[in-house]
């Protein structure tokens, strides 16, 4: 299902092991039933609901020369012995969305990330966001631009 990103952080004499799950992107050429980022975001507000409480919703980017996909997952934190684990506990049925080539094709990676960050911040200020599962989390973040909405 997913890859694990493991890091080991030394704090003084204590070593903390950290693991964060990352979903596997779909095959190249993935198509979405949604026509725009806004439609995709609002669609998620109306459809899937997590079965348990989620502490963080995170938007991730998957970039390749052919396409850029944005993805949403819900994370929760767990302690397993000496391992601090961040696990995917929510995957919406439409968790991936391919960004429009017309809109993003001639932009640099930094420009794409900045534009997406701004669009996600705008989304966090909508009634759809405020009345959805997103607003029940402690935070909504991105893997590429930090916090979008902290509770």
BELNOR-V557643 format. One record per residue. RES is the residue in one letter. PHI is phi in radians with two decimals (none if undefined). Layout:
RES_PHI / RES_PHI
This chain:
X_none / X_-2.56 / X_-1.59 / X_-1.98 / X_-1.74 / X_-1.86 / X_-2.30 / X_-2.09 / X_-2.03 / X_-1.59 / X_-2.11 / X_1.08 / X_-1.75 / X_-1.64 / X_-1.76 / X_-1.90 / X_-1.67 / X_-2.29 / X_-2.33 / X_-2.34 / X_-1.26 / X_-2.30 / X_-1.17 / X_-1.48 / X_-1.21 / X_-1.22 / X_-1.09 / X_-0.96 / X_1.51 / X_-0.95 / X_-2.05 / X_-1.90 / X_-1.40 / X_-1.66 / X_-1.71 / X_-2.57 / X_-1.05 / X_-1.07 / X_-1.09 / X_-1.09 / X_-1.10 / X_-1.14 / X_-1.08 / X_-1.15 / X_-1.10 / X_-1.68 / X_-1.85 / X_-1.04 / X_-2.20 / X_-1.11 / X_-1.45 / X_-2.45 / X_-1.12 / X_-2.06 / X_-1.47 / X_-2.51 / X_-1.73 / X_-2.26 / X_-1.65 / X_-2.00 / X_-1.95 / X_-2.07 / X_-2.00 / X_-2.43 / X_-1.07 / X_-1.51 / X_-2.79 / X_-2.20 / X_-1.97 / X_-1.86 / X_-2.40 / X_-2.12 / X_-2.39 / X_-1.92 / X_-1.92 / X_-2.28 / X_-1.72 / X_-2.39 / X_-2.00 / X_-2.19 / X_1.17 / X_-1.70 / X_-1.84 / X_-1.61 / X_-2.01 / X_-1.96 / X_-1.97 / X_-1.32 / X_-1.98 / X_-2.63 / X_-2.22 / X_-1.11 / X_-1.09 / X_-1.98 / X_-1.29 / X_-1.98 / X_-2.50 / X_-1.40 / X_-1.23 / X_-1.11 / X_-1.11 / X_-1.05 / X_-1.47 / X_-1.97 / X_-0.99 / X_-1.72 / X_-1.75 / X_-1.29 / X_-1.01 / X_-1.10 / X_-1.16 / X_-1.05 / X_-1.12 / X_-1.15 / X_-1.09 / X_-1.10 / X_-0.98 / X_-1.11 / X_-1.16 / X_-1.24 / X_-1.13 / X_-1.05 / X_-1.02 / X_-1.13 / X_-1.72 / X_-1.61 / X_-1.07 / X_-1.05 / X_-1.13 / X_-1.08 / X_-1.75 / X_-2.00 / X_-1.07 / X_-0.97 / X_-1.29 / X_-1.55 / X_-1.42 / X_-1.27 / X_-2.75 / X_-2.18 / X_-2.26 / X_-2.22 / X_-1.42 / X_-2.13 / X_-2.60 / X_1.32 / X_-1.21 / X_-1.85 / X_-2.66 / X_-1.64 / X_-1.17
